[in-house]
Amino acid sequence: MTSNMIEPIIQAAIGGFMLNMMNLYHEVKIPPSDRVRKDLLFWIFFLFWPIAGALLAYIYISSGYNIKGWLAFTTGLTVPTTIQSIIDKGSNSKVPFAKNGEIEE
């Protein structure tokens, strides 16, 4: 990993962390009885989103995309939506390969 990759990866991780902070901020407005339990699964996801944001930024950079600054930050911030749409696309597609073996678009 080169030094010019580190900054956008950190920025994406910060975006994932800010997602957690926004969720906690909005939860303060909810009555205590309706709030999400802070069990082990909550804390696993609390750590997961910044790591997933950094990983997604790394994948973009290693694929040749030039991301930095605001784009890297929003990559981390939107990582749950990105992962969900990738999962939905894969699980809802029919057969991803044509009869000749090529990938369909």
N, C-alpha and C positions, 0 to 999 in steps of 0.2 A: 504494500500500500504506500503510495507516494504522499508527500507532505501536502500537495494541493488537493488531495482527496479528503484529508482529515477535517478541514473546516466545514465543508458542506455536510459531512456525515454528522458532525456535532450539531450543526444547525438543524438538521432533520430530527435528531434525537431531542433537541430542545422543543421542537414543534410537537413531538409526541408527548413530551412532559406537559406542555401547555394545554394540550387536550385534556389531560388528567386534571389540571388545575381548574379549567373551565367547568368540567363536570362537577368537581367538588364545590365550586362557587355557586353553581345553579342548585345544587342539593341543599344549600343553606336555606333557600327559599321554600323548601318543602317541609311540611310538618315532620317532626322526628319519627313518628310512627310509620310514615310512608317512605322514609329514606332507605337507601340500599344498605344492607348489612355489610360491615367491613370485615368480612371473613377472609380466609386464606385465598380463595379464588379472586376476590376483589384485589388483593395486593399482588397476586401473580399478574393480573392484567395491568395493574398500575405500573409494574416494571416492564411488562411486555411491550406496551405501545411505544415508549421511547426507543427500545431496542429494535422493534419492527420498523420504525421510521428511519433509523440509522441504516438498517439492512436494506431497505428499499432504496435509499439514497445511494448506497454502495452499488446496488444492482444497476441503477441508472448510470452512474459514473463509469462502472466497468463495461457497460454496453456502449460507451462512447458519447453519452449525453453530457453536456456541460451545464451542470446545475450548481448554483451557489446563492447565497443570500436568501432573499425572499422565497425563491422557488424551492430551495432546500428546506426552508422552514415550513412552507405549506405542504411539502411532500410528507413531512413527519406529522403535521397537523391532520392531514386527511388520510393517513394510512389505514384506519379502520374501514373507511368507505372503499378505498382502493382494493384492499384484500377481499372485502365482501363482494365487490363486483367481479373480481377474478374468479372467486369461488362460484358465484352465480353463473357466470359465463361458461365455466367448465362443467358444472352440473346440469345446466339446462340445454347444452348443445346436443344435437343428435349425434351423429358420427363425425368426429373431427377430420377424418381422412376420406378423400375421394376414392373411387374404385381403383384409380391408377396409383394410389399410394401417396399422392400429394396432399398437403394440408389445405383444407378449404378455408376461405375467409368468411 
